[in-house]
Amino acid sequence: YFPRQATRIAVFTNLDSAIPEAIAAKIFELTFPEIAAAAVRPAVGENLTVTKRLKAFFMELVAGKIDRTQLTDAMSKRLTPQRASGFPAAVKALGGFTGLIYRGKTVIGSTTEYDYAATFANGTLKASFYIDNATDRIAKLDITM
């Protein structure tokens, strides 16, 4: 559902390998090309050092690995090896990871949220990294379609 465009896109598939959200996103891109193009332009104010670091972390996660030195202790406990090892299969149908596009940042209490579009050959995910301001480590990671 895309409320600003008053548009709903429904995708039905009988393929296990299909990702309906990615198909819906492609339909949206074809229907509203100007809006889709704006979504992949980086926001102003990007810290390239932070983006490079988070991209490296995300690339490892896509490969099923975790650099625990990048995580707070609490986040390291939440992101179990089992959860991390399942991530590559979850994004496999999106194709190869191609990069992070900076969408902005927000200070929330003791963390700074860095929002990115995580781009793949066949789709995009929203990736929000919450960095603990005191330790400069990832305290939370939200990945959504």
N, C-alpha and C positions, 0 to 999 in steps of 0.2 A: 504494500500500500504506500503510495506516494501522495500524502495529503496536500502538499502545496500545489500539485498539479491535478488534484482531484482524480487520481488515476489508480486503478487496481489492476495488477497483472497476476493472473493465475497460471501456473505451470503444472501440468500433469505429465508424468513420465513413468515408464515401466522399466527403465534401465537403472540397475543398482549403481552404476558409475556416474550417473547424471547428478548434478547439483542444481535443483530447481531455482535456488536463489541466484546462482550465477546466470542461468538462462533468463530469469526475470530482469536481472541487471542489464544484460545485453539487449533485451527488448526495450528497456527504458532508454538505454544509450542510443539506440536506433530511432526511437520515437522523439526523444528530446536531446539532440546532439549538442546543443549549446550548453545546456545544464550539465550534461555528462562531461563535456570538455572542461568546464569550470571546476568540476570536482577533482580533476587530476592535475590542476595547477597548484604548485606549492603556495602556502600562505606566506605572508611576509613575516620576518622576524625569526627565521629558522636558525638554530644553532647547529652548524654543520658537524661539529665535534660530537654533540649529543646524538644527532641522526646517524652518524657513522657507527657509533657504539651500539645503538639500539638495532640498527640494521644487522650488524654482526651477530648480536644475540638472537635476533629473529631467524637469521639464516641457519644458525645452529639448531634452533627449535624446530624448524622445518625439516632438518635432518634427524630429528629425534634426540638431540643432545641438549644439555643444559650447562652453561657456564655459571655454576652456583656462586662464584665470587661476585657476580652482578646482582645477586638477590639478597634481600634482607633475610634474616633467619626465619621469620614467620612465612615469607613467601616461598622460601626454599622448602619448608615443610609442606605447604599447600601444593606446590608443583612437584608431585611425586614422580619418580622415574616411570611409573606406569602411565601417568597422565601425559608426560612428555613423549613417551614412546608411541602413544596413540595419535599424536598430532600429525605426523607425516601422512598417515593413511587418511586422516580427516580432510587434508588439503590436496591430496594427490590428484583428484579430478580437475583442480584448478590449473594444473600444469606447473611449470617451473616458476619459482619465486623470482621476480624481476626487480623489486625494490620497495622502498618506503617513500611516500609523498607526504610531506609535512602539512598538517591541516591546522595547527595552532597549539597553544598551551594555556593551561589555567592553573593557578595556584589554589590548592584546596587544602586548607589547614596546614599540616606539616609535610604535604607532598605537592609535587608539581606534575600535573597530568599533561603528557605529550600525546597529541592525537595524530595518527597517520592513516593513510590509505595504504594497505599492504597489497601491492600489485603482483599478480601472477599472469602467466601467459593467457589464461582463459577466464580471468575474473579478478575481483578485488574484495578484500576484507577490510573492516575497520579495526585498527589495532590501537588501543590506548595503553600507554605505559605510565604508571604512576611512580615517580621517583621520590624516595624519601629525601627530604632536603638536608637532614642531618648527616646521613651516611652516604648519599649519592648512589644508592642502590635501588633496584626495582622492588617496590613494595607490593605492587599489584599489576596484573596484566589482564585486560579485557579484549577478547577477539570476537568479533561478531560479523555476520554476513552483511 
